[in-house]
Amino acid sequence: MIKMLKNFRPRITSEEQKHFDQVFKTLKSRYNEDNPDPWGLDVDTCRKMIDFFYPMYRNYFKVRIFGAENVENKPYMVTANHTGQIAFDGILLTLAFSLDIDPPRILRGMVERFLSSIPFAGEFLAKGGSVLGDRQNCLWLLEREESILVFPEGVRGINKNTDNFYNLQSFGKGFFRLALKTGTDVLPVAVVGAEEAYPLVYNAKKLAGVMGLPSFPVTPTWPLMGPFGAIPLPTQIDIYIGKPYKMPSDLSPDAPDSKINEHVMLIENQIKEMIEKGLPSRRGYSFNILSSGED
Amino acid sequence: MLETSEIKNILIIGITGGLAQITAKIISKKMPGVNIIGIDVRDVGNIPPIPGLTCQKVKYSRGNFEKIFRSHDLDVVLHLGRITHANAASQNVHKRLDLSVVGTNTILDLCMKSSIKKIVILSTFHVYGAYPDNPVFIKEDAPLRASIKYPDLRDVVEMDQIATNWVWKNQNQIKGVVLRPCNIIGAQIKNTISQYLAYKYAPYPIDFNPIFQFIHEYDMAHVIYRSITEVPTGTYNVAPNEYISLKNALKKLETPGIPIPVSVVGSIAGFLKSFRRGIPEYLIDYIKFSCLIDNSELKKHLGEDFCKFKIGDALKLINLR
């Protein structure tokens, strides 16, 4: 069965392999035995993860990137909208920034505290570049010139009913204060097309409360069809990268919320505009997962 | 800042320890003419001769300490006499509390009464505790959470808190430095992590891979020595700029180890403890979760590269034990 699935899985072409080799050569020069990552990132594990998820990125979701030219060779706080019920947008953004944006970088995602205490999961996530979501960790990462991936909507961003798709939830302020403290530019990013992975969703909030979960999405296939019902539909996804938002020099990271809000709103609006611009050119579903292009 | 010329007599508490002897050698070499008085509750007969060093075996009682403080015109006290958890014989928490906490309190009290110019107290990074939500890196002002989960570590935390509060409270009268080093590795060091790494078949978790900091015993001894004259009052983490994962450290040591899921590792530690092999239970969390400390405060005084030895050099010392 596994062999059959492996054969069915789209192959990575020799050109893509060559590109991967080049990307990981660059990444190895940054993270190696002489300069290991204190959070436990392991480039070899990252490569295995990227090899594994690449067919999903290229063939299943057929990701396209717009605005790659806005990314310079410097650290960013990559700030994106959160979509799609399960957080696969984080994986797609990580692949985009390591494979399709020059210079390649591994975005450091922030994970929930409890995950680092789970056997195997904690080590696996750390090797893949994830870091415990802690203010101090964030500051250290930015000071070490790492790029961080944040979703200021939090879990509210992914747990939306169908009628709320692409409605941005209000942004938290913490990410902006950290960017301000370290003088790191915020890179606004919009992910368009991921909401359609689960086209009809009802969030059973009361049930989630009883189960002690942040949300409990119900779709036509989940939980009816069990784990298979959770497989996202092959919606085609576009990633829009906006112009970096420079940190104001006259604002203190400890400024009152009213002053911080102005800037957070501007970033929120920038992402909103990119979503609105991207929605009319969405490509819909593509069931030809052996092809990497558009249908 | 204290000048070398102002120092005539130095007291080292815990002189039978490997780190204390290396420190004494450095002081003897760098400050010839200074009298070093080494004391310990353990037998001092096996200590190799070091110019300027005289050793005494004393019981850590108030009366004995008073005698030493009265009979020597001490300028500097190096309190390196914390009881390690690695020694199975000292695993009685009451005994450790008595020696480390009450003993430290007595020493500090006597330092205040005498005209001591500087005290350097050796604590440990264990005070922060190994938790899954530890940030990388932990700063000196982080809460000391070690004894929340493991009451066995309360002597370590209490001693640190007593020392830290004391040095700040009395900063106008005496200069005091509390050092919280990461894992000290050395041929003569008998701490918990050295014992653990020295086991040929050390059980290690297959489901976790924490990052470690190791400091070479000579680097640590130099930090203690330099703290006398170069480091102002305060509490400082001591760690090199390098770090390594536990699995890579075992690989470097060419230790075969036994990969075991962490729950089983816990049971094994309990089993070994019952046979008095000296693996304390709290160490399990230190081989599960990273506890990396920030060294930037100390670097402000000792410079960017205050550690001369690489992590590989420190680990090599394990095989020399």
Interface residues (C-beta under 8 A of the other chain):
Chain A: E33 P36 P38 W39 G40 R113 F114 S116 S117 P119 F120 G122 E123 A126 K127 V131 L132 D134 R135 Q136 N137 W140
Chain B: P132 D133 N134 P135 V136 F137 K139 P205 D207 F208 N209 I211 E242 Y243 I244 S245 N248 P261 V262 F289 S290 L292
